[in-house]
Amino acid sequence: MSFNRTEDETFNSSFDIGSLSKHYEYNPFVPDEDTESEKEDLPRLVLMGLRGSGKTSIQKVVFQKMSPNETLFIGSNNSMLKDIVNNSAFVNFQICDFPGHFDLTDPEYDVESIFQGCASLIFVIDAQDAIASALNRLHSVVTKAYKVNNNIKFEVFIHKVDGLTEDTKMETQREIHQRANDDLVDSGDEQKIHISFHLTSIYDHSIFEAFSRVVQKMIPQYATLENFLNIIISTSGIEKAFLFDVKTKIYVATDSSPVDMQSYELCCDMIDVVIDLSNIYGLGDDPGLMMDPAFDDQSSSLIKLNNGTILYLREVCSFFVTCVHIERR
């Protein structure tokens, strides 16, 4: 790992050791000054689901770095929450989190305007709760949204699966997938509407992996990024490559080979390690100034695991996006 430091180092005791600390000021992506109208023109990601399904917890864990345990104290939403995510040029969109009691016929909301600018709609289903009412709501939301905007990407997060056995997870996903498709068949929409399903939990990396797949569909340049990583793979001894948004640990691109969750988790853990060590050893000349970031374009790391796997990390673009390569010998 390379950092530019003098031997006479000083450290700020206010830094805590921890993965991606809330108080750590990442070198921000600074776009041109946006007007309110330009913010409204950003791609929109809509979160929906019944009350208590975990929508708000997901948003806060993934995009606001809240600890999963802290989400236990989050109350239910009574109105739509809107947030702007602009970590980088690729992770740049607005999130609309709708309350669980949201009614498509409620005049308070301009449903057509909401769906018209929607790039992706995520419907969250609590896997540990009764799913019949959730599936009814899913069908009504999806069919209405498709009529307004047939370019929307529909995603279902089968959430809170951390308390289920592997067999129960698979059975729950199969049942939800089958019943959701049956509803589309009954309404004659099975050929028009495609829904992707993901098993998620905020207590492991599954929620970040699922959001990675959602965000990738919102990136127009994704095919180019994937091809670029394929070229790297084909001309080297690398087995797997990711392009990460460091702040969220969403991978905005990867090569075309299947994603192994263990490899993804190792890469996420490596990012945490590099950030933690940067906080300790990589501060600039004035540790009190966060404008002199610890993690910069000189940051890199090489880790060799006991099984011979080599992980290589290199900062590649404005701190936010890093490329992680995995090689097995």
N, C-alpha and C positions, 0 to 999 in steps of 0.2 A: 504494500500500500504506500503510495507516495504522497507526501504533503510537504509544502515549503514552510519550514519553521527554523528559527534561530535556536541555538542551544540554550539561550537564556529565556526559557519559556515561562509564561505566567498563565494561570487558569482562572476562570470565573467560577466561583463556588456555587453560583445560582443554577448551574446546569445539572440536571438530574440524569442519571443513567437510565435510559429507557428507549424503547423503539419509537422513533419518530415522535419525539416529545411535542406536546401541544404548544409549548412556549418556544420551540425552535423556529426561527424565522427563515423559511426557505427563500432562496433567491427567487423572487416572484416573476412569473410571466407577466409582462407589462404590455398589453396591446395598446393600440391607439385609443385615445379617450373616447369611450362609447357614450352616446346619448341614450336616453331611455328607449327611443324607438329602435336604435340599433341593438340594444339588449333584447328587445322583444323579437328581433329578427333571428336571434340565435336558435340553433336547433333545440327543440323542446323534448325533454324526457319526462313522461308523466308516470307517477306512482299512484296506483289505486289498489284497493282491497278492502275487506271488511274491517270493522273496528277491532283493534288488538292483534291484527295479523303480523305487525312488525315493520310496517312501511317506514315510519319515521326513524326507528332504531337503525334500519339498514342505511338510510341516508346519513345519519350522524356518525355511524361507525366507519363507513367507506370514505366520506368526503369531509368530515369534520374531526376525524381521529378520536372520537369518543371511545372510551373503554366499553366493551360489551357489558360489563357489570354495571356501569353507570346508567345504561339504558333502562334498567329496571325502574328507575324513578321518573321516566318520561311519561307525562300524561297523554291522554288522547287528544287529537287535533279536533277543533270545532270549526276550523276554517282552512282554506287552502294556504299552504306554505310554499313560497317561491324562493328559490336560491339560484345564484349564478356560480357555476364552476368554470374557472378559467385558468387552470393550472398550466396549460400549454396550448400551442396551436391545434393540437389534436384533441385534447380534453378541454373543450370549450363549448359549453351548452348551459341551458337553464333547466332546473328541475322543478316540477310542480307536484307537490305532495297533497293529494286530496284527502279530506276526512273520510272516515269509514262510513258515515251516514250519507255520503254524497248521493244525490238523486239527479239523474240525467234530465229530469223534467223541472228541476229547481230553477226558477227565473234568475236567481242570484248569480248563476254561472252562464257565461256565453259558451255553451258546449261546442258549437260549430267553430268558433274562433280558437278554442283550446285545441281541438283535434286537428284543425286545419294546419297549424304550425307544429304539429307533433311529429317527431321523427321516430320515437320509440315509446311504446306503452308497456309498462311493467305492471302486471297484476300479481299481488302477493297473496298466497293462500297459506293459512296456518295448517301445517301437516298434522298437528296434534289436536285439531278441532274438527267439528263436523264440517264436511266439505260440500254438502248439498246446496246450501244457501250461497256459498262462495262461488260454486260453479254456475248457479243461476245468474248471479251478478256478473261473472266473467262473460257469459254469453251475451247478455244485454249490452255490456260496455263494448265488447269487441265488434259486434254487429253494427252498433250505432257509430262507432269510430270509423269503421271501414267505409260506411256510406258517405261520411264526410271527407275522408282522406284515405284512399286505397293504397297509399305508399307507406303507411305506418307499419313498423316492425312490431309484432306482438310477442311478448315474452311473459311466461308464467314462472314465478319463483315459488317453488314448493318449499316453504320456509319452516324453520325451527325443527329441522330433522336431526339435530344433535342428540335428542333424547330417544331416537328410534334405532332399532337394530338394522343391520344391512338388509335383511330380508324384508322387514317392514318398510324401509325406505323404497325399495324396488317395487313392492306391491302397491304402496301409496302412489308412486309416480305412474305406474301402469294404470291404476284405476282412474286417476285424475285425467291422464292423457286420453284414455278410452272414452270416458264420459264427456269430456270437452269436445272431442271429435264427433261423438254421437249427436250432441246438440247441434253442431254445425251441419251434420248430414240432414237432421230433421228440418232445419231451416233452409236447406239447399245452398249453403255457403261453403261446403267442404272443399270445393275446387278453387275458391277465391281467397279464402283466409287461411294463412299458415301461422300456427302458434308453436313457439319453441318452449321447452320445459327445462327447468334447472332445479336441482336439489341444493338448498342453501341453508347456511347457519352463520350467525355473526360470531360464533365461538371458534371458527376455524377459517381456513382460507377459501372455502367454497363460495362465500358471498363475493369475494374479490375476483375469483375466477369467472363467476357468472356475470358480474358487471363488466369484466374485460370483454366477454363475447358480445355483450350488448353495445358497448362503446365502439367496438370494432366495426359494427354494422353502420355506425353513424359517421365513419371516417371515409370520405370519398377517395382518399389516396391509399386505402388499405391494400389493395391489390399490388400497388407499386412497392409498398413497404414489405409485403410478404415476399415478393419477387426478389427484392434486395437481400433479404435474409436467406432466401433459398440459394442465392449466388454465393453468399458467405459460407453456407453449409457445404455446398458442392465443391468449393475450392480450398477447403481446409479440413482438419481432423475434428471439427466441432460436430457434436451430435444434435444439439438443440440450441436455438437462439431466441431471445425475447427482447423486445423493445419496451421498456417500462416507463410509466409515469411514476416517478419516485414517491411523490407525496401521497398518492392513493394506493400504490402497488398494483394498479391496473396495468396489464400489459396491452399496449395499444397495437402491437403487432407481434407475430411469431412466424416461423417458417411453416411450410405446409405439412410437415409431419405431425402426427397426433400429439396432443399435449398430455404429458404424464403429470398427474397432480403432485407426485413426490418431487419431481424436478421443479415445478412451479413453486412449491412450498420452500424448497431449498434456496431458490433465487430470492424469494421474499425475505427469508431469514438472513440471507447475505446482505441485502440492502439495509436491514436493520442493524447488522453488525457494523457495516461501513459507516452509517450515520452515527452510531454510538461512539465509535472510535474517532470519528471526525470531531465530535463534540469535545472530546478529551484532548486529542493531540493535534487537531488540524485547524485550530482557530488562528485568525490573522493577528497582526501586530497589536491590535486593540480588541481584546476579547469582548469588551462591552459594546462594540459596534457590530450589529448584525448585518450591516451592509457589506462587511468583509466576510463572506460566508466560509464556513469550514469545508464544505463540500463544493468543489469547483472543477474547472476543466482539467486540472492536474490530478484529480482523484482517480484512483484505480485500486483494484484488489485482486489477488490471486489466492485461492484457497484449495488445498488438496485434501480430500476426505480419505478416511481409512480404507475405503473400498477402491481407491484409485481414481475416483471421479474428481475432475478439476473444474472449479467454478472461476470464471473470470468476469470481472465487472469493470466497466469503463464509462465515465461520464462523457456523453456525446453531444448534448444540445441544451444549453441554457439551464443546466442543473436538473431540470425537471424530468427529462427523458434519458434513461440510461440503457445501455445494451448489456445483457448478461448472456454469456456463452457457457455451454456445458459440454465437457468432453470426457469420455470414458476410455480408460486404457486397460 
